[in-house]
Amino acid sequence: FSVKNLHKDMRLAKKTAKRELPQLERTLQTLAATEAAGHSKEDFISMIRLLED
């Protein structure tokens, strides 16, 4: 599952959420950083690799 698609789905989850979800916010930040680093077409595991660096 690509980072791009996961990011899209998480943005939709945020839009439809009925309450604040702090972990979702952190996930969205990490996904945005992963995409900005050029990994949008890679598997979502690239998020972890980015955090490890």
HTML snippet that shows the backbone in 3Dmol.js (N, CA, C, O; Angstrom):
<script src="https://3Dmol.org/build/3Dmol-min.js"></script>
<div id="view" style="width:600px;height:400px;position:relative"></div>
<script>
const pdb = `
ATOM      1  N   PHE A   1       0.850  -1.173   0.000  1.00  0.00           N
ATOM      2  CA  PHE A   1       0.000   0.000   0.000  1.00  0.00           C
ATOM      3  C   PHE A   1       0.891   1.230   0.000  1.00  0.00           C
ATOM      4  O   PHE A   1       1.715   1.399   0.899  1.00  0.00           O
ATOM      5  N   SER A   2       0.737   2.076  -0.983  1.00  0.00           N
ATOM      6  CA  SER A   2       1.655   3.209  -1.129  1.00  0.00           C
ATOM      7  C   SER A   2       1.411   4.299  -0.085  1.00  0.00           C
ATOM      8  O   SER A   2       0.312   4.443   0.452  1.00  0.00           O
ATOM      9  N   VAL A   3       2.454   5.047   0.179  1.00  0.00           N
ATOM     10  CA  VAL A   3       2.373   6.179   1.106  1.00  0.00           C
ATOM     11  C   VAL A   3       1.330   7.179   0.610  1.00  0.00           C
ATOM     12  O   VAL A   3       0.552   7.714   1.400  1.00  0.00           O
ATOM     13  N   LYS A   4       1.317   7.426  -0.683  1.00  0.00           N
ATOM     14  CA  LYS A   4       0.363   8.372  -1.270  1.00  0.00           C
ATOM     15  C   LYS A   4      -1.077   7.958  -0.965  1.00  0.00           C
ATOM     16  O   LYS A   4      -1.887   8.788  -0.553  1.00  0.00           O
ATOM     17  N   ASN A   5      -1.394   6.689  -1.163  1.00  0.00           N
ATOM     18  CA  ASN A   5      -2.755   6.213  -0.911  1.00  0.00           C
ATOM     19  C   ASN A   5      -3.093   6.203   0.573  1.00  0.00           C
ATOM     20  O   ASN A   5      -4.211   6.539   0.961  1.00  0.00           O
ATOM     21  N   LEU A   6      -2.136   5.820   1.395  1.00  0.00           N
ATOM     22  CA  LEU A   6      -2.366   5.827   2.837  1.00  0.00           C
ATOM     23  C   LEU A   6      -2.598   7.251   3.333  1.00  0.00           C
ATOM     24  O   LEU A   6      -3.474   7.485   4.166  1.00  0.00           O
ATOM     25  N   HIS A   7      -1.824   8.192   2.829  1.00  0.00           N
ATOM     26  CA  HIS A   7      -1.981   9.590   3.223  1.00  0.00           C
ATOM     27  C   HIS A   7      -3.377  10.093   2.842  1.00  0.00           C
ATOM     28  O   HIS A   7      -4.030  10.778   3.629  1.00  0.00           O
ATOM     29  N   LYS A   8      -3.825   9.754   1.645  1.00  0.00           N
ATOM     30  CA  LYS A   8      -5.166  10.143   1.196  1.00  0.00           C
ATOM     31  C   LYS A   8      -6.225   9.579   2.131  1.00  0.00           C
ATOM     32  O   LYS A   8      -7.135  10.297   2.545  1.00  0.00           O
ATOM     33  N   ASP A   9      -6.114   8.312   2.463  1.00  0.00           N
ATOM     34  CA  ASP A   9      -7.094   7.673   3.343  1.00  0.00           C
ATOM     35  C   ASP A   9      -7.085   8.268   4.745  1.00  0.00           C
ATOM     36  O   ASP A   9      -8.139   8.427   5.362  1.00  0.00           O
ATOM     37  N   MET A  10      -5.912   8.592   5.243  1.00  0.00           N
ATOM     38  CA  MET A  10      -5.823   9.181   6.586  1.00  0.00           C
ATOM     39  C   MET A  10      -6.395  10.600   6.608  1.00  0.00           C
ATOM     40  O   MET A  10      -6.976  11.021   7.608  1.00  0.00           O
ATOM     41  N   ARG A  11      -6.228  11.339   5.503  1.00  0.00           N
ATOM     42  CA  ARG A  11      -6.856  12.666   5.418  1.00  0.00           C
ATOM     43  C   ARG A  11      -8.373  12.535   5.406  1.00  0.00           C
ATOM     44  O   ARG A  11      -9.071  13.348   6.013  1.00  0.00           O
ATOM     45  N   LEU A  12      -8.884  11.528   4.727  1.00  0.00           N
ATOM     46  CA  LEU A  12     -10.334  11.290   4.737  1.00  0.00           C
ATOM     47  C   LEU A  12     -10.821  10.905   6.131  1.00  0.00           C
ATOM     48  O   LEU A  12     -11.894  11.334   6.557  1.00  0.00           O
ATOM     49  N   ALA A  13     -10.045  10.108   6.830  1.00  0.00           N
ATOM     50  CA  ALA A  13     -10.404   9.726   8.204  1.00  0.00           C
ATOM     51  C   ALA A  13     -10.468  10.957   9.094  1.00  0.00           C
ATOM     52  O   ALA A  13     -11.380  11.087   9.911  1.00  0.00           O
ATOM     53  N   LYS A  14      -9.512  11.857   8.941  1.00  0.00           N
ATOM     54  CA  LYS A  14      -9.505  13.089   9.740  1.00  0.00           C
ATOM     55  C   LYS A  14     -10.740  13.931   9.430  1.00  0.00           C
ATOM     56  O   LYS A  14     -11.371  14.488  10.328  1.00  0.00           O
ATOM     57  N   LYS A  15     -11.069  14.012   8.157  1.00  0.00           N
ATOM     58  CA  LYS A  15     -12.213  14.824   7.733  1.00  0.00           C
ATOM     59  C   LYS A  15     -13.528  14.288   8.297  1.00  0.00           C
ATOM     60  O   LYS A  15     -14.425  15.065   8.623  1.00  0.00           O
ATOM     61  N   THR A  16     -13.645  12.977   8.412  1.00  0.00           N
ATOM     62  CA  THR A  16     -14.904  12.383   8.869  1.00  0.00           C
ATOM     63  C   THR A  16     -14.931  12.075  10.361  1.00  0.00           C
ATOM     64  O   THR A  16     -15.968  11.679  10.894  1.00  0.00           O
ATOM     65  N   ALA A  17     -13.808  12.253  11.031  1.00  0.00           N
ATOM     66  CA  ALA A  17     -13.751  11.955  12.475  1.00  0.00           C
ATOM     67  C   ALA A  17     -14.653  12.918  13.239  1.00  0.00           C
ATOM     68  O   ALA A  17     -14.761  14.098  12.904  1.00  0.00           O
ATOM     69  N   LYS A  18     -15.283  12.393  14.251  1.00  0.00           N
ATOM     70  CA  LYS A  18     -16.188  13.203  15.064  1.00  0.00           C
ATOM     71  C   LYS A  18     -15.475  13.815  16.269  1.00  0.00           C
ATOM     72  O   LYS A  18     -16.079  14.549  17.051  1.00  0.00           O
ATOM     73  N   ARG A  19     -14.185  13.506  16.412  1.00  0.00           N
ATOM     74  CA  ARG A  19     -13.430  14.043  17.546  1.00  0.00           C
ATOM     75  C   ARG A  19     -11.962  14.160  17.163  1.00  0.00           C
ATOM     76  O   ARG A  19     -11.526  13.668  16.122  1.00  0.00           O
ATOM     77  N   GLU A  20     -11.221  14.817  18.026  1.00  0.00           N
ATOM     78  CA  GLU A  20      -9.793  14.988  17.794  1.00  0.00           C
ATOM     79  C   GLU A  20      -9.062  13.668  18.024  1.00  0.00           C
ATOM     80  O   GLU A  20      -9.323  12.961  18.997  1.00  0.00           O
ATOM     81  N   LEU A  21      -8.151  13.351  17.122  1.00  0.00           N
ATOM     82  CA  LEU A  21      -7.384  12.111  17.197  1.00  0.00           C
ATOM     83  C   LEU A  21      -5.894  12.451  17.109  1.00  0.00           C
ATOM     84  O   LEU A  21      -5.340  12.531  16.012  1.00  0.00           O
ATOM     85  N   PRO A  22      -5.243  12.650  18.261  1.00  0.00           N
ATOM     86  CA  PRO A  22      -3.835  13.073  18.258  1.00  0.00           C
ATOM     87  C   PRO A  22      -2.902  12.134  17.497  1.00  0.00           C
ATOM     88  O   PRO A  22      -1.993  12.597  16.808  1.00  0.00           O
ATOM     89  N   GLN A  23      -3.109  10.846  17.607  1.00  0.00           N
ATOM     90  CA  GLN A  23      -2.225   9.913  16.898  1.00  0.00           C
ATOM     91  C   GLN A  23      -2.403  10.037  15.392  1.00  0.00           C
ATOM     92  O   GLN A  23      -1.440   9.896  14.638  1.00  0.00           O
ATOM     93  N   LEU A  24      -3.613  10.298  14.956  1.00  0.00           N
ATOM     94  CA  LEU A  24      -3.854  10.508  13.532  1.00  0.00           C
ATOM     95  C   LEU A  24      -3.100  11.745  13.047  1.00  0.00           C
ATOM     96  O   LEU A  24      -2.543  11.740  11.949  1.00  0.00           O
ATOM     97  N   GLU A  25      -3.079  12.794  13.849  1.00  0.00           N
ATOM     98  CA  GLU A  25      -2.330  14.001  13.486  1.00  0.00           C
ATOM     99  C   GLU A  25      -0.843  13.693  13.316  1.00  0.00           C
ATOM    100  O   GLU A  25      -0.215  14.148  12.361  1.00  0.00           O
ATOM    101  N   ARG A  26      -0.293  12.928  14.235  1.00  0.00           N
ATOM    102  CA  ARG A  26       1.126  12.564  14.138  1.00  0.00           C
ATOM    103  C   ARG A  26       1.384  11.696  12.906  1.00  0.00           C
ATOM    104  O   ARG A  26       2.404  11.841  12.231  1.00  0.00           O
ATOM    105  N   THR A  27       0.456  10.802  12.628  1.00  0.00           N
ATOM    106  CA  THR A  27       0.589   9.946  11.448  1.00  0.00           C
ATOM    107  C   THR A  27       0.550  10.781  10.174  1.00  0.00           C
ATOM    108  O   THR A  27       1.336  10.550   9.255  1.00  0.00           O
ATOM    109  N   LEU A  28      -0.355  11.741  10.116  1.00  0.00           N
ATOM    110  CA  LEU A  28      -0.443  12.616   8.950  1.00  0.00           C
ATOM    111  C   LEU A  28       0.847  13.412   8.758  1.00  0.00           C
ATOM    112  O   LEU A  28       1.300  13.591   7.627  1.00  0.00           O
ATOM    113  N   GLN A  29       1.430  13.882   9.833  1.00  0.00           N
ATOM    114  CA  GLN A  29       2.699  14.612   9.743  1.00  0.00           C
ATOM    115  C   GLN A  29       3.807  13.716   9.192  1.00  0.00           C
ATOM    116  O   GLN A  29       4.603  14.137   8.352  1.00  0.00           O
ATOM    117  N   THR A  30       3.845  12.492   9.673  1.00  0.00           N
ATOM    118  CA  THR A  30       4.871  11.554   9.208  1.00  0.00           C
ATOM    119  C   THR A  30       4.655  11.187   7.744  1.00  0.00           C
ATOM    120  O   THR A  30       5.614  11.086   6.979  1.00  0.00           O
ATOM    121  N   LEU A  31       3.415  10.990   7.356  1.00  0.00           N
ATOM    122  CA  LEU A  31       3.113  10.686   5.962  1.00  0.00           C
ATOM    123  C   LEU A  31       3.501  11.854   5.058  1.00  0.00           C
ATOM    124  O   LEU A  31       4.070  11.645   3.986  1.00  0.00           O
ATOM    125  N   ALA A  32       3.200  13.067   5.479  1.00  0.00           N
ATOM    126  CA  ALA A  32       3.564  14.247   4.688  1.00  0.00           C
ATOM    127  C   ALA A  32       5.080  14.344   4.538  1.00  0.00           C
ATOM    128  O   ALA A  32       5.578  14.640   3.452  1.00  0.00           O
ATOM    129  N   ALA A  33       5.803  14.100   5.605  1.00  0.00           N
ATOM    130  CA  ALA A  33       7.270  14.143   5.548  1.00  0.00           C
ATOM    131  C   ALA A  33       7.810  13.049   4.637  1.00  0.00           C
ATOM    132  O   ALA A  33       8.776  13.266   3.906  1.00  0.00           O
ATOM    133  N   THR A  34       7.194  11.888   4.679  1.00  0.00           N
ATOM    134  CA  THR A  34       7.632  10.770   3.842  1.00  0.00           C
ATOM    135  C   THR A  34       7.405  11.093   2.372  1.00  0.00           C
ATOM    136  O   THR A  34       8.264  10.821   1.533  1.00  0.00           O
ATOM    137  N   GLU A  35       6.253  11.670   2.061  1.00  0.00           N
ATOM    138  CA  GLU A  35       5.990  12.079   0.681  1.00  0.00           C
ATOM    139  C   GLU A  35       6.967  13.166   0.239  1.00  0.00           C
ATOM    140  O   GLU A  35       7.493  13.118  -0.873  1.00  0.00           O
ATOM    141  N   ALA A  36       7.206  14.138   1.106  1.00  0.00           N
ATOM    142  CA  ALA A  36       8.123  15.234   0.776  1.00  0.00           C
ATOM    143  C   ALA A  36       9.540  14.725   0.517  1.00  0.00           C
ATOM    144  O   ALA A  36      10.299  15.332  -0.239  1.00  0.00           O
ATOM    145  N   ALA A  37       9.885  13.615   1.148  1.00  0.00           N
ATOM    146  CA  ALA A  37      11.212  13.019   0.952  1.00  0.00           C
ATOM    147  C   ALA A  37      11.284  12.189  -0.328  1.00  0.00           C
ATOM    148  O   ALA A  37      12.321  11.598  -0.630  1.00  0.00           O
ATOM    149  N   GLY A  38      10.179  12.143  -1.082  1.00  0.00           N
ATOM    150  CA  GLY A  38      10.189  11.456  -2.371  1.00  0.00           C
ATOM    151  C   GLY A  38       9.784   9.995  -2.332  1.00  0.00           C
ATOM    152  O   GLY A  38      10.107   9.242  -3.250  1.00  0.00           O
ATOM    153  N   HIS A  39       9.082   9.580  -1.287  1.00  0.00           N
ATOM    154  CA  HIS A  39       8.723   8.172  -1.140  1.00  0.00           C
ATOM    155  C   HIS A  39       7.233   7.896  -1.348  1.00  0.00           C
ATOM    156  O   HIS A  39       6.725   6.887  -0.857  1.00  0.00           O
ATOM    157  N   SER A  40       6.529   8.764  -2.059  1.00  0.00           N
ATOM    158  CA  SER A  40       5.075   8.631  -2.180  1.00  0.00           C
ATOM    159  C   SER A  40       4.626   7.346  -2.870  1.00  0.00           C
ATOM    160  O   SER A  40       3.537   6.845  -2.589  1.00  0.00           O
ATOM    161  N   LYS A  41       5.441   6.810  -3.761  1.00  0.00           N
ATOM    162  CA  LYS A  41       5.047   5.600  -4.490  1.00  0.00           C
ATOM    163  C   LYS A  41       5.517   4.314  -3.813  1.00  0.00           C
ATOM    164  O   LYS A  41       5.195   3.211  -4.255  1.00  0.00           O
ATOM    165  N   GLU A  42       6.281   4.474  -2.736  1.00  0.00           N
ATOM    166  CA  GLU A  42       6.808   3.304  -2.033  1.00  0.00           C
ATOM    167  C   GLU A  42       5.793   2.769  -1.028  1.00  0.00           C
ATOM    168  O   GLU A  42       4.800   3.421  -0.705  1.00  0.00           O
ATOM    169  N   ASP A  43       6.073   1.574  -0.552  1.00  0.00           N
ATOM    170  CA  ASP A  43       5.265   0.946   0.475  1.00  0.00           C
ATOM    171  C   ASP A  43       5.307   1.785   1.748  1.00  0.00           C
ATOM    172  O   ASP A  43       6.274   2.508   1.991  1.00  0.00           O
ATOM    173  N   PHE A  44       4.260   1.687   2.555  1.00  0.00           N
ATOM    174  CA  PHE A  44       4.172   2.506   3.766  1.00  0.00           C
ATOM    175  C   PHE A  44       5.299   2.248   4.762  1.00  0.00           C
ATOM    176  O   PHE A  44       5.499   3.052   5.672  1.00  0.00           O
ATOM    177  N   ILE A  45       6.036   1.158   4.616  1.00  0.00           N
ATOM    178  CA  ILE A  45       7.160   0.882   5.513  1.00  0.00           C
ATOM    179  C   ILE A  45       8.242   1.962   5.369  1.00  0.00           C
ATOM    180  O   ILE A  45       9.084   2.118   6.253  1.00  0.00           O
ATOM    181  N   SER A  46       8.218   2.698   4.268  1.00  0.00           N
ATOM    182  CA  SER A  46       9.189   3.781   4.094  1.00  0.00           C
ATOM    183  C   SER A  46       9.013   4.866   5.156  1.00  0.00           C
ATOM    184  O   SER A  46       9.945   5.625   5.422  1.00  0.00           O
ATOM    185  N   MET A  47       7.835   4.949   5.762  1.00  0.00           N
ATOM    186  CA  MET A  47       7.629   5.879   6.888  1.00  0.00           C
ATOM    187  C   MET A  47       8.560   5.521   8.037  1.00  0.00           C
ATOM    188  O   MET A  47       9.173   6.399   8.644  1.00  0.00           O
ATOM    189  N   ILE A  48       8.662   4.246   8.328  1.00  0.00           N
ATOM    190  CA  ILE A  48       9.505   3.788   9.434  1.00  0.00           C
ATOM    191  C   ILE A  48      10.966   4.042   9.111  1.00  0.00           C
ATOM    192  O   ILE A  48      11.733   4.474   9.972  1.00  0.00           O
ATOM    193  N   ARG A  49      11.347   3.778   7.883  1.00  0.00           N
ATOM    194  CA  ARG A  49      12.735   4.034   7.479  1.00  0.00           C
ATOM    195  C   ARG A  49      13.083   5.509   7.653  1.00  0.00           C
ATOM    196  O   ARG A  49      14.180   5.844   8.098  1.00  0.00           O
ATOM    197  N   LEU A  50      12.153   6.380   7.302  1.00  0.00           N
ATOM    198  CA  LEU A  50      12.377   7.811   7.454  1.00  0.00           C
ATOM    199  C   LEU A  50      12.554   8.175   8.928  1.00  0.00           C
ATOM    200  O   LEU A  50      13.416   8.988   9.263  1.00  0.00           O
ATOM    201  N   LEU A  51      11.758   7.589   9.799  1.00  0.00           N
ATOM    202  CA  LEU A  51      11.850   7.867  11.232  1.00  0.00           C
ATOM    203  C   LEU A  51      13.149   7.335  11.833  1.00  0.00           C
ATOM    204  O   LEU A  51      13.680   7.913  12.781  1.00  0.00           O
ATOM    205  N   GLU A  52      13.655   6.240  11.283  1.00  0.00           N
ATOM    206  CA  GLU A  52      14.892   5.648  11.794  1.00  0.00           C
ATOM    207  C   GLU A  52      16.115   6.486  11.446  1.00  0.00           C
ATOM    208  O   GLU A  52      17.109   6.474  12.172  1.00  0.00           O
ATOM    209  N   ASP A  53      16.041   7.218  10.328  1.00  0.00           N
ATOM    210  CA  ASP A  53      17.198   8.022   9.882  1.00  0.00           C
ATOM    211  C   ASP A  53      17.394   9.260  10.702  1.00  0.00           C
ATOM    212  O   ASP A  53      18.321  10.029  10.446  1.00  0.00           O
TER     213      ASP A  53
END
`;
const viewer = $3Dmol.createViewer("view");
viewer.addModel(pdb, "pdb");
viewer.setStyle({}, {cartoon: {color: "spectrum"}});
viewer.zoomTo();
viewer.render();
</script>
